[in-house]
């Protein structure tokens, strides 16, 4: 079975996904990391050299590639993955989608504290970051909400969550 974790940047998909995959005995794939390794470039480099449209094409191709791998795989999708090229419908067809819903204030806090270089957030002040998140979440909500399961990931207990998902897929 394939499990796809979707949601905004910094919603906890990778952090929780690693632990959840261990608990479920699934292979874990972080889609952004997979793309970086496959193309031997950081996401930032791909954005700088080819732009977001090109990145979204690579992201979609890579999503379909990892989805074709045999076995039980938990995939942490990028923040925008589910919003382009009918990817949310594809993921729903291929497996279980889980939307990590997080309050805007929590996302802003996590992103300010984060050391990860996130191309779409470069150079934004905290207020600009807040406004950006509100705007983009509003645009992406219609895709995120197509997930089969929605969880409040503002503060999540990984062990409890893993038990809930285990029961769901059993």
C-alpha positions in Angstrom: 0.0 0.0 0.0 1.1 3.6 -0.6 0.5 6.3 2.0 0.9 9.9 0.9 1.4 12.7 3.5 0.3 16.1 2.0 0.1 19.6 3.4 1.8 22.9 3.5 5.5 23.3 3.9 6.6 22.8 7.6 3.4 20.9 8.4 5.4 17.9 9.8 5.1 15.5 6.9 8.8 14.4 6.9 9.3 14.5 10.7 6.2 12.5 11.4 6.6 10.4 8.2 9.9 9.0 9.3 8.6 7.8 12.6 5.3 6.6 11.1 7.1 4.6 8.4 9.2 2.9 11.1 6.2 2.1 13.2 4.3 0.7 10.2 7.4 -1.0 8.8 7.0 0.9 5.5 9.7 2.3 3.3 9.9 6.1 3.7 10.4 8.5 0.8 10.7 12.2 1.1 9.7 13.3 -2.4 11.9 16.5 -2.3 14.9 14.6 -1.2 14.3 11.9 -3.8 14.2 14.7 -6.5 17.4 16.2 -5.2 19.2 12.9 -5.3 17.8 11.9 -8.7 18.8 15.2 -10.4 21.9 15.8 -8.3 20.6 19.4 -7.6 18.9 21.0 -4.6 15.3 22.1 -5.0 16.7 25.7 -4.7 19.0 25.1 -7.7 16.2 23.6 -9.8 14.0 26.7 -9.0 16.9 29.1 -9.7 18.0 27.4 -13.0 14.7 26.2 -14.5 11.9 27.9 -12.5 8.9 26.6 -10.7 7.0 25.3 -13.7 9.9 23.0 -14.6 10.2 21.9 -11.0 6.5 21.0 -10.9 6.9 18.8 -14.0 9.9 17.0 -12.4 7.9 16.7 -9.2 4.9 15.1 -11.0 7.1 12.7 -12.9 9.0 11.7 -9.7 5.7 11.2 -7.8 4.5 8.8 -10.4 7.9 7.0 -10.4 8.0 6.4 -6.7 4.3 5.4 -6.7 5.2 2.6 -9.1 7.7 1.1 -6.7 6.5 -2.2 -5.3 5.8 -2.6 -1.6 4.5 -0.6 1.3 5.8 3.0 0.9 5.0 6.1 2.9 5.7 9.2 0.8 6.0 12.7 2.2 5.0 14.9 -0.7 6.2 18.5 -1.2 3.9 21.3 -0.1 2.6 21.9 -3.6 2.8 18.4 -5.0 -0.9 17.6 -4.6 -1.9 20.9 -6.3 -0.5 20.4 -9.8 -1.2 18.0 -12.6 -4.2 16.2 -10.9 -1.7 14.7 -8.4 -4.2 14.6 -5.6 -6.5 12.5 -7.7 -3.6 10.3 -8.7 -2.5 9.8 -5.1 -6.1 9.1 -4.0 -6.3 6.4 -6.7 -3.0 4.9 -5.7 -3.3 4.8 -1.9 -4.2 6.6 1.3 -3.8 10.3 1.4 -3.4 12.1 4.7 -3.6 15.9 4.9 -1.5 17.5 7.7 -3.6 20.6 8.5 -1.7 23.2 10.6 -2.7 26.6 11.9 -1.1 29.6 10.1 0.6 30.8 13.3 2.2 27.5 13.9 3.4 27.3 10.3 4.9 30.8 10.5 6.7 29.9 13.8 8.0 26.6 12.4 9.3 28.3 9.2 11.0 31.2 11.0 12.8 28.6 13.2 13.5 26.3 10.3 17.0 26.0 8.9 15.7 24.5 5.6 16.1 26.6 2.5 12.6 26.9 1.0 12.6 28.6 -2.4 9.1 30.1 -2.3 9.7 31.7 1.0 13.0 33.5 0.3 13.5 36.9 1.8 10.0 37.2 3.4 9.5 39.1 6.7 7.4 37.4 9.4 4.4 39.5 8.3 5.0 38.8 4.6 5.4 35.1 5.5 2.1 35.1 7.4 0.3 36.8 4.5 1.8 34.5 1.9 0.8 31.4 3.9 -2.8 32.6 4.3 -3.0 33.3 0.5 -1.4 30.1 -0.6 -3.3 27.9 1.9 -6.5 29.5 0.6 -5.5 28.5 -3.0 -4.4 25.0 -2.1 -7.2 24.1 0.4 -9.4 22.6 -2.4 -6.6 20.1 -3.2 -5.5 19.4 0.4 -9.1 18.8 1.5 -9.5 16.0 -1.1 -7.3 13.8 1.1 -9.0 10.7 2.5 -7.9 11.7 6.0 -7.3 15.1 7.6 -5.5 15.5 10.8 -4.7 18.5 12.9 -0.9 18.4 12.8 -0.3 21.6 14.8 0.7 19.4 17.7 0.8 15.7 16.9 1.6 12.7 19.0 3.5 10.4 16.5 2.9 7.2 18.5 -0.9 7.8 18.8 -1.1 8.8 15.2 0.8 5.7 14.0 -1.6 3.5 16.0 -4.6 5.3 14.4 -3.2 4.8 10.9 -2.3 1.2 11.6 -5.9 0.5 12.6 -7.1 2.4 9.5 -5.1 0.4 7.0 -5.4 -3.0 8.8 
